[in-house]
């Protein structure tokens, strides 16, 4: 069976929906954020008997998910943990593989997977830890997002073909439609943002918020 992606949206729902467009099913949380377990419960009728791989959108984790799914017995819950290590409520989790028997009992109410699924499965001996050997970084804040981008760039500069660069760019990522007239080093400039003549952007993220205001956070 071919995999079908779904993207859960709540904060900045319009921006995420515009970016995803038709590439995945959109699961909208209108009234309140449901947490990971609640979000899966919200998609339960769409999942309809299938096993489900869940990953966090705000993490940088290069590499594939093959180790998470290879050799799976179809019944045990799997969690993908950076570097292996012990599983617990504070463990860093790259992703998880859930059988339908677990997905089927999740409800569309605010809840986390550890509280409503992982803990019980672990205590019952039905949870398997799979080691992720590659890099992994949380990107939940602008500073963390900058650090993840710099790690991915590894000193290179990546400039979208539709960006305008009249100044200099070193070890940075310049998104579609961005304009660089000044100097950018070790930074990320998102779509529509501008770096003016004489300006030096160093170890920073710049973007345009939904109200059209240009924002900058130093790393």
C-alpha positions, -999 to +999 in steps of 0.1 A: +000+000+000+013+034-009+019+059+019-004+089+020+009+120+039-012+142+062-001+175+078-017+187+110-021+225+112-031+249+140-007+278+146-002+298+114-027+275+097-031+296+066+007+298+059+011+261+064-019+253+042-007+276+014+027+259+016+014+223+016-013+229-010-023+196-027+008+176-016-008+162+015-041+160+033-046+189+056-059+182+091-072+215+106-074+220+143-097+250+145-105+256+182-075+243+201-042+225+197-048+188+201-013+176+208+003+147+190-021+120+202-052+142+197-041+151+162-038+115+152-072+108+168-086+137+146-073+117+116-085+083+128-113+079+102-089+089+074-063+065+087-089+038+086-071+006+096-036+016+084-004+017+105+008+053+109+043+069+110+043+101+129+071+127+127+075+162+141+076+190+115+097+212+137+128+190+138+158+186+115+166+150+109+184+142+076+182+107+064+153+083+058+128+065+080+138+031+068+153+019+101+119+028+118+099+005+095+123-022+084+115-056+099+084-043+118+062-071+131+030-051+125+019-050+161+045-034+184+048+003+188+082+017+177+099+049+187+129+063+168+153+077+194+185+097+186+215+077+196+194+050+211+194+054+249+167+049+274+130+055+267+111+077+290+088+108+293+117+131+285+133+111+257+140+129+224+119+112+197+126+115+160+094+096+151+071+068+159+054+039+142+019+030+155-002+000+146-039+005+139-048-011+173-032+019+190-044+045+165-080+032+167-084+042+204-070+077+201-095+105+205-095+141+191-089+157+225-058+175+237-034+147+246+002+135+242+014+101+229+034+093+260+004+097+283-022+079+262-001+053+243+036+050+247+037+046+285+012+017+286+027+000+256+062+003+272+050-012+305+033-040+286+065-049+267+050-039+234+072-009+227+105-011+207+132+015+207+149+019+173+182+039+172+186+069+150+223+072+143+223+105+124+220+142+135+188+155+150+179+190+162+147+206+175+137+236+154+109+249+177+124+284+181+140+308+156+174+303+172+171+265+170+160+268+134+191+289+126+214+264+142+197+235+122+201+255+090+238+262+097+244+226+104+227+215+072+246+241+052+280+230+065+296+263+054+279+264+020+256+291+006+222+281-008+204+307-028+170+301-044+170+310-082+142+335-077+161+354-050+178+387-059+214+390-046+232+422-053+253+421-022+273+391-007+261+358+008+284+335+028+273+302+045+237+312+044+203+302+030+184+327+009+148+318+001+126+324-029+118+360-035+142+374-009+164+404-018+199+408-005+216+442-012+238+441+018+260+414+034+247+381+048+268+356+068+258+325+087+221+335+084+187+325+069+166+350+049+131+338+043+108+345+013+100+381+008+125+395+033+151+421+024+186+430+035+193+465+025+225+482+012+251+487+039+233+462+063+253+433+077+232+403+087+253+379+108+240+348+126+204+358+123+171+348+108+149+373+089+114+367+078+081+386+070+053+379+094+016+374+083+010+412+088+038+421+064+062+432+091+099+422+086+112+404+117+148+396+127+161+373+155+198+371+162+212+336+169 
